[in-house]
Amino acid sequence: MESRPDLAPHEAAHLAVVRQLAPQCMVLLRSDGTFPLSAPGTVALYGSGARRTLKGGTGSGDVNSRHVSTIEEAMTAAGFTITTTEWLDAYDALHARAREEFLDRLRTEAAQEGVPAVIHGMGAVMPEPEHDMPLSGEGEAAVYVLSRVSGEGNDRRAQPGDVLLTDAEVRDILELDARFERFLLVLNVGGVVDLGPVAHVRNILLLSQLGAPVGEAFTDVLLGRAYPSGRLSTTWAPWDSYGGVGEFGHPDDTRYTEGVYVGYRYFDSVGAQPLFPFGHGLGYTTFALGAAEVALDGSALTVRTEVTNTGARPGREVVQVYVSVPAGRLDQPFQVLAGFAKTDELAPGASQELAVAVDLADLASFDAASGQTVLEAGDYLVRLGTSSRDTDPVAVLELDERAVVRVVHDALGDPGFTDWMPTSPVAVEVPDDLPRLRLDPGCLRRRDDGEAVELSEELSFVAELSDEELSYLVLGDYRTGGESQSIVGAASQTVVGAAGQTTTRVPGLASLIMADGPAGLRLAAEYGVDDDGAFPLGPSVPADFLELWDEEASEVLGDIIGADSQDRAPTSIHHQWATAIPIGTAIAQSWNPDLAERLGELVGAEMEHFGVHLWLAPAFNLHRSILCGRNFEYLSEDPLLAGRLAAAITRGVQSRPGRGVTIKHVAANNQETNRLNSNSLVSRRALRDLYLRGFEIVVREAGPHALMTSYNLINGVHASESHDLNEVVLRQEWGYQGLIMTDWVVHGMARHDLTHPPATAAPTVKAGNELFMPGSEADRQGVLAALDGQGETVLTRAELELQAARVVRAVWRLAGR
C-alpha cells in the first residue's frame, strides 16, 4: 500500500491488510488467458463503476472510511493512460440527471403513501440509465465496470438497470468484446445480476465490493501483482431460471413454500442450468485434483486429495465435498455441501494435500412427524470437486437403519402449508465401483439439550436493584425528555455515531458500547465537542438518507435521527475514520476461514481503538432470493459455508479481550419489504435445516458474545417475542450463553396500519430476549406496566431479574466489574 501522510498508522496498516486479502474474494467467472496485463498501458475504460466504484452497499452497515479508491483513480496512479475521459464525463452528467428524476419519483411516491420520503426511499435502488453514447476510446485493452448498489430498507427489482442489464449495457459490452483483443467485464456488484445476454463474453471478473481499497485491489489483479482465487457463494443464473416457487416481498405474509430447495439445492435437484454454478471460480492458472482417499471414524468423514498447480502462474484452489443424502420419509435435494478447504498459494508445478473434514451428523434433516433430526437409511454418495456442477463420486457410505441425531422440541409454529418438492427430481446414480464404508448409527447421536448457564452472582446483583433499575437494564441507554427516542443507528451516548449501548443508569455497572456493521465499524466520521460533551457533526444517519431530507422529515424524524445537534457549536473537532472491509458476500467468496478470521481481528483491533465492545455483525441470513436488498451483507445461499465463515469472523473479533460480535438476524430475515411488520411463513424443517443451521454452527463453533433477533415475525410471532426461538432453540437446544438483543425497534419509523404490528418491549423481555434496543421511555413504561400485571403481557419480578442478570453477565464479561 502506498504511504499516505493523512492516514493514521492503524488506518494504513488495516488498508494494507484488506488490499492484500481482497483478491481471494474476487471470482474470475470466465477467462480466455489474455489477462492479466504485463504492464500499464493505454486502456479504454467504461461503465458506471469506473469512476463511482462501490466499496459496499447502503444503510446502517455503511462505513465512514477516510478515502475509497476508485478504479479510474487506481489505474491512473498505477501508470495507465485512460483514453475515455470524455465518455466518463458524459456518463457522470447523464447519471446526475437520472438521479434527480429518481429522487423526484421517490418523493411523489412517498407523498402518495403519506410517509416521509427519507423513509420511503431508504435503500431504494436507482436503475442505471439508458443511453446512446458512442464508444470512441482506443487502447491496448478495454475494461467495462458494471456496478449495482443495494441496501437496507428496500429490495431489488427484476428490471433493467438493477437485476437485469440495460439495453445500453448489453450493447456496449458486446461491442467492446468484439472490437478489442483484450476485453474484461468487471462486476462491481453486491449481488447477482442476470448476465444471460453477455455470459459468453471472454473475460468476466466478479470484483464484488471490497471495501476502501477496492480500486487498488482491482489494479493489483489487472496487472498480475495478485490473482483472483474466489469461488461463488451463491448461484448465478438468468432471472427467469430461479423457479419462482416461493413468495417474496409480500408486505404482510411471505410463504417460503420452496422449503429446502434454495439456491443450488433447487438448480441441482430439478436439472436447471445456471450461468455459473455455486462454488464456481477460475484463476490465472489451472489445477488438477489427485485420487481421493476417504476415511471414516465414527461420524467423522475425511476426504483427502492432492491438489497440483498445472499452470504457469501461482494460485489457490478450493476443494469442495458434497453428499447426496438418500430420500426416505423425507425428500432430499440432489446434494448438499458437506465440507471444503482452500489451498495455500501454490507455485506452478507445486502440490498440496488437502483434508476435508465432514461431521456426518450435520447432514441430518428435521422430521416434523417425530420431532427429531434424522439420517435416513440408505446409500450416502460422497462427491469431490471444485463446484456444485464439477464433482466426481468418490465413495458410498452405507447406513442400514434410520439414525436419530437429536431429539428436539416442538417449536417455532406451523406455516399452514406443505413444502413444495420436485415432481421429477434428478436421480442420484450410485456407481458400482466405488469404495463402500459402513456407518454406525450409534455414532451419529448428539446431545439433545444445551447446558444451563450459572447466573448466581448476577442474580444476586440484580436482586438488590429496584424495579425501576431493572427496567432500565433490559433496554438500551436511551435519551430522556418528552417523547424523544434514541437516535436510530446512533444511540450511543459515549462513542459518537455508535449504534447504541446498554444502560448507564445502574450504579456500579459499566455500559457496553455497540457499533454497527458488517463491513467494518460504523461511527461518526467527524464529531464536535462543546461544554455539554461530544456530538455528531451532521445528522446521525447513513449518507444516502440526506438526499431525501426535507422539512417534513425534520418535523417527523428530526429528533429520532439527531438533527438537533446542528444547533451546537463545537469548541473542537475530532475524527473517527474506520476501515471498510469487503462485504459479507465477498468474504464468503474467499471460501477461506483464515481470511475471515484475519478480517475479524482487524475489526476487533479497531473496536479496541475506539472503545467499542460489541460489533453488530456478522450478518448472514441466507441468500434465499437474489432480490433481497441486504444480500450484500449476507454471506451465502448455503448455511454450512455461511456458518463456517461467520464463525471465523467471530473468532477473529473475539480474540481481542473485551470485544464481541453480535450475529444477526435470527431468523428468516430474507426481505426488506415492510421488514418491521412482515411475517415469514416457513416450515419447521426449512427453518432448522437451512435458516437456523448457520447460526447454530456459529454458536457451537465460536461462542459469540451476542446475538440479534430479526424484525420479522416467524409463523405469526415476532422473532424477538418468540419464547420458542429465544429460550427453547437458542438456550435449551443449542446451549447459547451470550446476550440476546433485538434489532433497533424505533416506533417512530414503523408503520402501524398493516396486518402485523411491530414488536414491543414487555413481550420481548418475557420471551427471553433480554435487551430491547435502542429503547425509549415508552418502552420502559411498558415493561413496568407488565410488571404490575397491566396489559396483555404479565412479567413477574423473577422473569425480569433473569433477563437483567443475563445483561449483567454480558457486561461483566466484556467491560469488567
JOQUIPE-V914414 format. One record per residue. N is the residue number from 1. BURIAL is 1 if it has 9 or more other ideal C-beta (glycine too) atoms within 8 Angstrom, else 0. D_FIRST is the distance of its C-alpha to the first C-alpha in Angstrom with 2 decimals. Layout:
BEGIN
n: <N & N>
burial: <BURIAL & BURIAL>
d_first: <D_FIRST & D_FIRST>
END
This chain:
BEGIN
n: <1 & 2 & 3 & 4 & 5 & 6 & 7 & 8 & 9 & 10 & 11 & 12 & 13 & 14 & 15 & 16 & 17 & 18 & 19 & 20 & 21 & 22 & 23 & 24 & 25 & 26 & 27 & 28 & 29 & 30 & 31 & 32 & 33 & 34 & 35 & 36 & 37 & 38 & 39 & 40 & 41 & 42 & 43 & 44 & 45 & 46 & 47 & 48 & 49 & 50 & 51 & 52 & 53 & 54 & 55 & 56 & 57 & 58 & 59 & 60 & 61 & 62 & 63 & 64 & 65 & 66 & 67 & 68 & 69 & 70 & 71 & 72 & 73 & 74 & 75 & 76 & 77 & 78 & 79 & 80 & 81 & 82 & 83 & 84 & 85 & 86 & 87 & 88 & 89 & 90 & 91 & 92 & 93 & 94 & 95 & 96 & 97 & 98 & 99 & 100 & 101 & 102 & 103 & 104 & 105 & 106 & 107 & 108 & 109 & 110 & 111 & 112 & 113 & 114 & 115 & 116 & 117 & 118 & 119 & 120 & 121 & 122 & 123 & 124 & 125 & 126 & 127 & 128 & 129 & 130 & 131 & 132 & 133 & 134 & 135 & 136 & 137 & 138 & 139 & 140 & 141 & 142 & 143 & 144 & 145 & 146 & 147 & 148 & 149 & 150 & 151 & 152 & 153 & 154 & 155 & 156 & 157 & 158 & 159 & 160 & 161 & 162 & 163 & 164 & 165 & 166 & 167 & 168 & 169 & 170 & 171 & 172 & 173 & 174 & 175 & 176 & 177 & 178 & 179 & 180 & 181 & 182 & 183 & 184 & 185 & 186 & 187 & 188 & 189 & 190 & 191 & 192 & 193 & 194 & 195 & 196 & 197 & 198 & 199 & 200 & 201 & 202 & 203 & 204 & 205 & 206 & 207 & 208 & 209 & 210 & 211 & 212 & 213 & 214 & 215 & 216 & 217 & 218 & 219 & 220 & 221 & 222 & 223 & 224 & 225 & 226 & 227 & 228 & 229 & 230 & 231 & 232 & 233 & 234 & 235 & 236 & 237 & 238 & 239 & 240 & 241 & 242 & 243 & 244 & 245 & 246 & 247 & 248 & 249 & 250 & 251 & 252 & 253 & 254 & 255 & 256 & 257 & 258 & 259 & 260 & 261 & 262 & 263 & 264 & 265 & 266 & 267 & 268 & 269 & 270 & 271 & 272 & 273 & 274 & 275 & 276 & 277 & 278 & 279 & 280 & 281 & 282 & 283 & 284 & 285 & 286 & 287 & 288 & 289 & 290 & 291 & 292 & 293 & 294 & 295 & 296 & 297 & 298 & 299 & 300 & 301 & 302 & 303 & 304 & 305 & 306 & 307 & 308 & 309 & 310 & 311 & 312 & 313 & 314 & 315 & 316 & 317 & 318 & 319 & 320 & 321 & 322 & 323 & 324 & 325 & 326 & 327 & 328 & 329 & 330 & 331 & 332 & 333 & 334 & 335 & 336 & 337 & 338 & 339 & 340 & 341 & 342 & 343 & 344 & 345 & 346 & 347 & 348 & 349 & 350 & 351 & 352 & 353 & 354 & 355 & 356 & 357 & 358 & 359 & 360 & 361 & 362 & 363 & 364 & 365 & 366 & 367 & 368 & 369 & 370 & 371 & 372 & 373 & 374 & 375 & 376 & 377 & 378 & 379 & 380 & 381 & 382 & 383 & 384 & 385 & 386 & 387 & 388 & 389 & 390 & 391 & 392 & 393 & 394 & 395 & 396 & 397 & 398 & 399 & 400 & 401 & 402 & 403 & 404 & 405 & 406 & 407 & 408 & 409 & 410 & 411 & 412 & 413 & 414 & 415 & 416 & 417 & 418 & 419 & 420 & 421 & 422 & 423 & 424 & 425 & 426 & 427 & 428 & 429 & 430 & 431 & 432 & 433 & 434 & 435 & 436 & 437 & 438 & 439 & 440 & 441 & 442 & 443 & 444 & 445 & 446 & 447 & 448 & 449 & 450 & 451 & 452 & 453 & 454 & 455 & 456 & 457 & 458 & 459 & 460 & 461 & 462 & 463 & 464 & 465 & 466 & 467 & 468 & 469 & 470 & 471 & 472 & 473 & 474 & 475 & 476 & 477 & 478 & 479 & 480 & 481 & 482 & 483 & 484 & 485 & 486 & 487 & 488 & 489 & 490 & 491 & 492 & 493 & 494 & 495 & 496 & 497 & 498 & 499 & 500 & 501 & 502 & 503 & 504 & 505 & 506 & 507 & 508 & 509 & 510 & 511 & 512 & 513 & 514 & 515 & 516 & 517 & 518 & 519 & 520 & 521 & 522 & 523 & 524 & 525 & 526 & 527 & 528 & 529 & 530 & 531 & 532 & 533 & 534 & 535 & 536 & 537 & 538 & 539 & 540 & 541 & 542 & 543 & 544 & 545 & 546 & 547 & 548 & 549 & 550 & 551 & 552 & 553 & 554 & 555 & 556 & 557 & 558 & 559 & 560 & 561 & 562 & 563 & 564 & 565 & 566 & 567 & 568 & 569 & 570 & 571 & 572 & 573 & 574 & 575 & 576 & 577 & 578 & 579 & 580 & 581 & 582 & 583 & 584 & 585 & 586 & 587 & 588 & 589 & 590 & 591 & 592 & 593 & 594 & 595 & 596 & 597 & 598 & 599 & 600 & 601 & 602 & 603 & 604 & 605 & 606 & 607 & 608 & 609 & 610 & 611 & 612 & 613 & 614 & 615 & 616 & 617 & 618 & 619 & 620 & 621 & 622 & 623 & 624 & 625 & 626 & 627 & 628 & 629 & 630 & 631 & 632 & 633 & 634 & 635 & 636 & 637 & 638 & 639 & 640 & 641 & 642 & 643 & 644 & 645 & 646 & 647 & 648 & 649 & 650 & 651 & 652 & 653 & 654 & 655 & 656 & 657 & 658 & 659 & 660 & 661 & 662 & 663 & 664 & 665 & 666 & 667 & 668 & 669 & 670 & 671 & 672 & 673 & 674 & 675 & 676 & 677 & 678 & 679 & 680 & 681 & 682 & 683 & 684 & 685 & 686 & 687 & 688 & 689 & 690 & 691 & 692 & 693 & 694 & 695 & 696 & 697 & 698 & 699 & 700 & 701 & 702 & 703 & 704 & 705 & 706 & 707 & 708 & 709 & 710 & 711 & 712 & 713 & 714 & 715 & 716 & 717 & 718 & 719 & 720 & 721 & 722 & 723 & 724 & 725 & 726 & 727 & 728 & 729 & 730 & 731 & 732 & 733 & 734 & 735 & 736 & 737 & 738 & 739 & 740 & 741 & 742 & 743 & 744 & 745 & 746 & 747 & 748 & 749 & 750 & 751 & 752 & 753 & 754 & 755 & 756 & 757 & 758 & 759 & 760 & 761 & 762 & 763 & 764 & 765 & 766 & 767 & 768 & 769 & 770 & 771 & 772 & 773 & 774 & 775 & 776 & 777 & 778 & 779 & 780 & 781 & 782 & 783 & 784 & 785 & 786 & 787 & 788 & 789 & 790 & 791 & 792 & 793 & 794 & 795 & 796 & 797 & 798 & 799 & 800 & 801 & 802 & 803 & 804 & 805 & 806 & 807 & 808 & 809 & 810 & 811 & 812 & 813 & 814 & 815 & 816 & 817>
burial: <0 & 0 & 0 & 0 & 0 & 0 & 1 & 0 & 0 & 1 & 1 & 1 & 0 & 1 & 1 & 1 & 1 & 1 & 1 & 0 & 1 & 1 & 1 & 1 & 1 & 1 & 1 & 1 & 1 & 1 & 1 & 0 & 0 & 0 & 1 & 1 & 1 & 0 & 0 & 1 & 1 & 1 & 1 & 1 & 1 & 1 & 1 & 1 & 1 & 1 & 1 & 1 & 1 & 1 & 1 & 1 & 1 & 1 & 1 & 1 & 1 & 1 & 1 & 1 & 1 & 0 & 0 & 1 & 1 & 1 & 1 & 1 & 1 & 1 & 1 & 0 & 1 & 1 & 0 & 1 & 0 & 1 & 1 & 1 & 0 & 0 & 1 & 1 & 0 & 1 & 1 & 1 & 0 & 1 & 1 & 0 & 1 & 1 & 1 & 0 & 0 & 1 & 1 & 0 & 0 & 1 & 1 & 0 & 1 & 1 & 0 & 0 & 0 & 0 & 0 & 1 & 1 & 1 & 1 & 1 & 1 & 1 & 1 & 1 & 1 & 1 & 1 & 1 & 1 & 0 & 0 & 0 & 0 & 0 & 1 & 0 & 1 & 0 & 1 & 0 & 1 & 1 & 1 & 1 & 1 & 1 & 1 & 1 & 1 & 1 & 1 & 1 & 1 & 1 & 1 & 1 & 1 & 1 & 0 & 1 & 1 & 1 & 1 & 1 & 1 & 1 & 0 & 1 & 1 & 1 & 0 & 1 & 1 & 1 & 1 & 1 & 1 & 0 & 0 & 1 & 0 & 1 & 1 & 1 & 1 & 1 & 1 & 1 & 1 & 1 & 1 & 1 & 1 & 1 & 1 & 0 & 0 & 1 & 1 & 0 & 1 & 1 & 1 & 1 & 1 & 1 & 1 & 1 & 1 & 1 & 1 & 1 & 1 & 1 & 1 & 1 & 1 & 1 & 1 & 1 & 1 & 1 & 1 & 1 & 0 & 0 & 1 & 1 & 1 & 1 & 1 & 1 & 1 & 1 & 1 & 1 & 1 & 0 & 1 & 0 & 1 & 1 & 1 & 0 & 0 & 1 & 0 & 1 & 1 & 1 & 0 & 1 & 0 & 1 & 1 & 1 & 1 & 1 & 1 & 1 & 1 & 1 & 1 & 1 & 1 & 1 & 1 & 1 & 1 & 1 & 0 & 1 & 0 & 1 & 0 & 1 & 1 & 1 & 1 & 1 & 1 & 0 & 1 & 1 & 1 & 0 & 1 & 0 & 1 & 1 & 0 & 1 & 0 & 1 & 0 & 1 & 0 & 0 & 1 & 1 & 1 & 1 & 1 & 1 & 1 & 1 & 1 & 1 & 1 & 0 & 1 & 0 & 1 & 1 & 1 & 1 & 1 & 1 & 1 & 1 & 1 & 1 & 1 & 1 & 1 & 1 & 0 & 0 & 0 & 1 & 0 & 1 & 1 & 1 & 1 & 1 & 1 & 1 & 1 & 1 & 1 & 1 & 1 & 0 & 0 & 1 & 0 & 1 & 0 & 0 & 1 & 1 & 0 & 1 & 0 & 1 & 0 & 1 & 0 & 1 & 1 & 0 & 1 & 1 & 1 & 1 & 1 & 0 & 0 & 0 & 1 & 1 & 1 & 1 & 1 & 1 & 1 & 0 & 1 & 1 & 1 & 1 & 1 & 1 & 1 & 1 & 1 & 1 & 0 & 1 & 1 & 0 & 1 & 1 & 1 & 1 & 1 & 1 & 1 & 0 & 0 & 1 & 1 & 1 & 1 & 1 & 0 & 1 & 1 & 0 & 1 & 1 & 1 & 0 & 1 & 0 & 0 & 0 & 1 & 1 & 0 & 0 & 0 & 0 & 1 & 0 & 0 & 1 & 0 & 1 & 0 & 0 & 0 & 1 & 0 & 0 & 1 & 0 & 1 & 0 & 1 & 0 & 0 & 1 & 1 & 0 & 0 & 0 & 0 & 1 & 0 & 0 & 0 & 0 & 1 & 0 & 0 & 1 & 1 & 0 & 1 & 1 & 0 & 0 & 1 & 0 & 1 & 0 & 1 & 1 & 1 & 1 & 1 & 1 & 1 & 1 & 1 & 1 & 0 & 0 & 0 & 0 & 0 & 0 & 1 & 1 & 1 & 1 & 1 & 1 & 1 & 1 & 0 & 1 & 1 & 1 & 1 & 1 & 1 & 1 & 1 & 1 & 1 & 1 & 0 & 1 & 0 & 0 & 1 & 0 & 1 & 1 & 1 & 1 & 1 & 1 & 1 & 1 & 1 & 1 & 1 & 1 & 1 & 1 & 0 & 1 & 1 & 1 & 1 & 1 & 0 & 0 & 0 & 0 & 1 & 1 & 1 & 0 & 1 & 1 & 1 & 1 & 0 & 1 & 1 & 0 & 0 & 1 & 1 & 1 & 0 & 0 & 1 & 1 & 0 & 0 & 1 & 1 & 1 & 1 & 1 & 1 & 1 & 0 & 1 & 0 & 0 & 1 & 0 & 1 & 0 & 0 & 1 & 1 & 0 & 1 & 1 & 1 & 1 & 1 & 1 & 1 & 1 & 1 & 1 & 1 & 1 & 1 & 1 & 1 & 1 & 0 & 1 & 0 & 1 & 1 & 1 & 1 & 1 & 1 & 1 & 1 & 1 & 1 & 1 & 1 & 1 & 1 & 0 & 1 & 0 & 1 & 1 & 1 & 1 & 1 & 1 & 1 & 1 & 1 & 1 & 1 & 1 & 1 & 1 & 1 & 1 & 1 & 1 & 1 & 1 & 1 & 1 & 1 & 1 & 1 & 1 & 1 & 1 & 1 & 1 & 1 & 1 & 1 & 1 & 1 & 1 & 1 & 1 & 1 & 1 & 1 & 1 & 1 & 1 & 1 & 0 & 0 & 1 & 1 & 1 & 1 & 1 & 1 & 1 & 1 & 1 & 1 & 1 & 1 & 1 & 1 & 1 & 1 & 1 & 1 & 1 & 1 & 1 & 1 & 1 & 1 & 1 & 1 & 1 & 1 & 1 & 1 & 1 & 1 & 1 & 1 & 1 & 1 & 1 & 1 & 1 & 1 & 1 & 0 & 1 & 1 & 1 & 1 & 1 & 1 & 1 & 1 & 1 & 1 & 1 & 1 & 1 & 1 & 1 & 0 & 1 & 1 & 1 & 1 & 1 & 1 & 1 & 1 & 1 & 1 & 1 & 1 & 1 & 1 & 1 & 1 & 1 & 1 & 1 & 1 & 0 & 1 & 1 & 1 & 1 & 1 & 1 & 1 & 1 & 1 & 1 & 0 & 1 & 1 & 0 & 0 & 0 & 1 & 0 & 0 & 0 & 1 & 1 & 1 & 1 & 1 & 1 & 1 & 1 & 1 & 1 & 1 & 1 & 1 & 1 & 1 & 1 & 1 & 1 & 1 & 0 & 0 & 1 & 1 & 0 & 1 & 1 & 1 & 1 & 1 & 1 & 0 & 0 & 0 & 0 & 0 & 0 & 0 & 1 & 0 & 0 & 0 & 1 & 1 & 1 & 1 & 1 & 1 & 1 & 1 & 1 & 1 & 1 & 1 & 1 & 1 & 0 & 1 & 1 & 0 & 0>
d_first: <0.00 & 3.81 & 6.34 & 8.79 & 12.24 & 13.53 & 11.49 & 13.47 & 12.27 & 12.86 & 11.03 & 7.64 & 8.57 & 9.97 & 7.50 & 5.34 & 8.96 & 9.96 & 7.59 & 8.81 & 12.27 & 12.80 & 14.21 & 16.92 & 18.07 & 18.57 & 22.11 & 23.25 & 26.77 & 28.18 & 27.35 & 29.43 & 27.13 & 26.10 & 22.43 & 19.75 & 19.88 & 19.79 & 18.16 & 17.52 & 20.95 & 23.12 & 22.83 & 25.18 & 23.21 & 25.38 & 25.74 & 25.46 & 21.86 & 20.49 & 20.37 & 21.05 & 18.54 & 19.32 & 17.04 & 20.27 & 23.97 & 26.09 & 28.23 & 28.11 & 25.09 & 22.84 & 20.01 & 19.44 & 15.72 & 14.92 & 13.37 & 13.25 & 11.71 & 14.71 & 15.22 & 16.94 & 14.35 & 11.46 & 14.02 & 15.23 & 12.00 & 11.74 & 15.31 & 17.58 & 20.83 & 21.92 & 25.72 & 26.54 & 25.81 & 29.51 & 29.48 & 26.49 & 28.24 & 31.46 & 29.97 & 28.56 & 32.11 & 33.63 & 31.36 & 32.19 & 35.90 & 35.69 & 33.91 & 36.74 & 39.34 & 37.70 & 37.67 & 41.28 & 42.23 & 40.72 & 42.66 & 45.83 & 45.40 & 44.74 & 47.89 & 49.90 & 48.76 & 49.33 & 45.87 & 43.23 & 40.97 & 37.87 & 39.04 & 40.25 & 37.01 & 34.60 & 32.21 & 34.27 & 32.62 & 33.19 & 33.96 & 32.19 & 34.78 & 36.86 & 36.89 & 38.27 & 35.78 & 35.91 & 33.02 & 33.21 & 29.83 & 29.59 & 27.00 & 26.22 & 25.10 & 25.31 & 23.12 & 24.73 & 22.76 & 25.29 & 24.53 & 26.70 & 26.50 & 28.71 & 29.18 & 31.41 & 34.96 & 35.68 & 35.84 & 34.91 & 37.66 & 38.71 & 38.79 & 37.17 & 33.85 & 33.18 & 33.99 & 35.62 & 34.30 & 35.88 & 38.15 & 35.80 & 32.83 & 35.03 & 36.48 & 33.24 & 31.47 & 34.55 & 35.04 & 31.52 & 31.86 & 35.18 & 34.26 & 31.01 & 30.85 & 27.25 & 26.74 & 24.29 & 25.16 & 22.19 & 23.22 & 21.13 & 23.77 & 24.47 & 27.75 & 30.11 & 31.12 & 34.28 & 33.15 & 36.73 & 37.30 & 34.14 & 33.64 & 34.70 & 31.88 & 30.53 & 26.81 & 25.71 & 22.32 & 22.30 & 18.80 & 20.04 & 18.37 & 15.13 & 14.27 & 12.02 & 9.11 & 12.07 & 11.91 & 8.52 & 9.75 & 12.99 & 11.98 & 10.56 & 14.04 & 15.93 & 15.04 & 15.64 & 12.34 & 13.04 & 16.38 & 18.09 & 20.26 & 21.47 & 25.17 & 27.09 & 28.06 & 30.77 & 33.19 & 32.65 & 36.06 & 38.02 & 38.95 & 42.65 & 42.09 & 41.11 & 44.74 & 45.41 & 47.39 & 46.19 & 46.11 & 43.07 & 42.70 & 46.24 & 46.34 & 48.87 & 49.13 & 46.79 & 48.28 & 46.03 & 48.79 & 46.56 & 46.52 & 44.24 & 43.68 & 40.18 & 37.49 & 37.90 & 40.93 & 42.65 & 41.54 & 42.41 & 45.68 & 47.08 & 45.76 & 43.76 & 41.20 & 37.66 & 35.38 & 32.72 & 33.86 & 32.41 & 30.13 & 29.59 & 26.46 & 25.80 & 23.07 & 22.49 & 25.10 & 28.34 & 29.81 & 33.31 & 34.72 & 37.47 & 40.69 & 40.49 & 42.02 & 43.18 & 44.41 & 45.99 & 46.55 & 48.21 & 45.97 & 42.86 & 42.10 & 39.68 & 38.71 & 37.22 & 36.01 & 34.21 & 31.29 & 30.82 & 28.19 & 30.59 & 28.19 & 26.29 & 22.65 & 21.02 & 21.15 & 22.34 & 25.67 & 27.14 & 30.79 & 32.92 & 36.41 & 38.81 & 42.36 & 45.29 & 47.35 & 51.08 & 52.73 & 55.79 & 56.92 & 53.37 & 51.85 & 48.44 & 45.52 & 45.33 & 42.51 & 39.89 & 36.59 & 37.45 & 34.40 & 31.17 & 28.68 & 25.47 & 24.99 & 22.30 & 20.51 & 23.49 & 23.57 & 26.21 & 29.59 & 28.44 & 30.09 & 29.75 & 32.49 & 31.74 & 34.19 & 34.31 & 36.26 & 38.48 & 40.76 & 43.59 & 44.76 & 41.72 & 43.38 & 46.35 & 47.50 & 49.27 & 52.96 & 54.34 & 57.92 & 57.62 & 54.86 & 52.99 & 49.85 & 51.17 & 50.64 & 53.44 & 55.48 & 54.67 & 52.27 & 48.52 & 46.80 & 43.43 & 41.03 & 37.93 & 35.43 & 32.12 & 33.05 & 36.08 & 37.70 & 36.84 & 38.60 & 41.52 & 44.14 & 44.00 & 46.48 & 49.03 & 49.52 & 53.12 & 54.04 & 57.82 & 58.15 & 56.32 & 54.07 & 53.50 & 50.03 & 50.31 & 53.01 & 51.48 & 52.94 & 54.43 & 51.78 & 49.79 & 52.68 & 53.85 & 52.42 & 55.85 & 55.16 & 54.80 & 51.49 & 51.37 & 51.25 & 51.27 & 54.80 & 54.10 & 51.04 & 49.60 & 51.52 & 49.86 & 51.33 & 51.43 & 51.83 & 54.69 & 53.02 & 50.22 & 50.25 & 51.79 & 51.07 & 53.18 & 51.76 & 53.64 & 54.00 & 54.31 & 50.79 & 49.31 & 50.73 & 48.35 & 49.05 & 50.43 & 49.42 & 46.73 & 47.63 & 48.73 & 46.57 & 48.33 & 48.26 & 51.17 & 49.44 & 47.73 & 51.05 & 52.83 & 50.40 & 50.81 & 54.57 & 54.93 & 53.21 & 55.11 & 54.98 & 53.11 & 50.40 & 50.15 & 49.74 & 46.76 & 45.15 & 44.97 & 43.29 & 40.03 & 40.13 & 41.34 & 42.48 & 46.20 & 48.57 & 50.54 & 49.15 & 45.49 & 43.00 & 39.56 & 36.78 & 35.64 & 32.11 & 31.84 & 34.87 & 33.51 & 35.33 & 32.98 & 29.30 & 29.22 & 28.31 & 28.53 & 30.80 & 33.62 & 35.06 & 38.22 & 41.16 & 41.42 & 45.20 & 46.28 & 46.91 & 45.26 & 42.71 & 39.01 & 37.11 & 34.28 & 31.47 & 30.11 & 27.04 & 26.70 & 24.36 & 23.48 & 19.99 & 19.12 & 21.26 & 23.21 & 24.12 & 25.26 & 22.33 & 24.77 & 28.03 & 30.84 & 33.23 & 36.93 & 40.06 & 40.09 & 36.58 & 33.20 & 33.04 & 30.59 & 30.30 & 31.18 & 32.68 & 31.17 & 30.70 & 27.98 & 27.26 & 29.11 & 32.29 & 32.50 & 33.38 & 36.62 & 37.46 & 40.97 & 44.05 & 45.21 & 41.97 & 42.28 & 45.83 & 45.22 & 41.74 & 40.90 & 41.68 & 39.92 & 36.54 & 36.86 & 37.51 & 39.86 & 37.03 & 36.95 & 40.11 & 38.54 & 37.36 & 34.55 & 35.04 & 31.33 & 28.18 & 25.28 & 22.08 & 20.85 & 17.47 & 16.73 & 14.02 & 15.25 & 15.08 & 16.64 & 20.32 & 22.96 & 24.01 & 20.58 & 20.37 & 23.86 & 22.97 & 20.92 & 24.32 & 22.52 & 23.70 & 21.33 & 18.32 & 20.30 & 21.06 & 17.50 & 16.82 & 20.13 & 19.21 & 16.21 & 18.75 & 21.29 & 19.23 & 18.88 & 22.60 & 23.37 & 21.46 & 23.36 & 26.62 & 26.87 & 29.07 & 29.15 & 26.57 & 28.54 & 26.91 & 26.53 & 28.67 & 30.07 & 33.29 & 33.99 & 33.39 & 37.15 & 37.04 & 34.32 & 35.66 & 34.50 & 32.33 & 30.23 & 29.60 & 25.88 & 25.87 & 27.98 & 27.06 & 29.74 & 33.35 & 33.99 & 34.67 & 33.84 & 30.32 & 29.77 & 31.38 & 29.57 & 26.08 & 27.18 & 28.65 & 25.39 & 23.57 & 26.58 & 26.41 & 22.79 & 23.57 & 26.90 & 25.69 & 25.17 & 28.70 & 30.01 & 27.59 & 28.81 & 28.38 & 30.93 & 31.32 & 32.70 & 34.84 & 37.89 & 39.31 & 39.88 & 37.62 & 37.20 & 37.84 & 37.11 & 40.47 & 42.54 & 40.34 & 42.28 & 45.59 & 45.13 & 46.93 & 45.35 & 48.30 & 47.18 & 49.28 & 49.05 & 48.07 & 45.14 & 44.03 & 44.18 & 43.05 & 40.11 & 39.29 & 39.71 & 38.71 & 34.95 & 35.57 & 38.00 & 35.47 & 33.06 & 35.96 & 37.27 & 34.06 & 31.95 & 34.35 & 32.51 & 33.61 & 34.40 & 35.27 & 35.83 & 38.74 & 38.56 & 40.40 & 42.58 & 45.92 & 46.52 & 49.98 & 51.26 & 49.78 & 46.63 & 44.06 & 43.96 & 47.79 & 48.20 & 49.84 & 49.58 & 45.80 & 45.07 & 47.82 & 49.03 & 46.04 & 43.17 & 45.09 & 48.15 & 46.91 & 43.28 & 43.79 & 40.99 & 40.86 & 38.23 & 38.53 & 39.47 & 38.74 & 39.27 & 36.90 & 37.21 & 40.81 & 41.45 & 44.91 & 44.61 & 42.18 & 44.31 & 47.10 & 50.41 & 52.44 & 51.39 & 52.90 & 50.76 & 50.07 & 46.88 & 46.75 & 48.25 & 47.83 & 51.11 & 51.21 & 47.51 & 48.10 & 51.30 & 49.53 & 47.22 & 44.17 & 44.16 & 41.74 & 42.33 & 39.35 & 38.83 & 42.56 & 45.13 & 48.53 & 50.16 & 48.45 & 49.71 & 53.19 & 53.12 & 52.36 & 55.15 & 57.56 & 56.91 & 57.53 & 60.85 & 61.80 & 61.43 & 60.04 & 59.24 & 57.01 & 58.50 & 56.34 & 57.96 & 56.98 & 56.11 & 53.71 & 51.98 & 51.79 & 50.19 & 47.39 & 46.89 & 46.81 & 43.98 & 41.97 & 42.86 & 41.77 & 38.27 & 38.05 & 39.23 & 36.80 & 33.69 & 34.71 & 37.43 & 41.09>
END
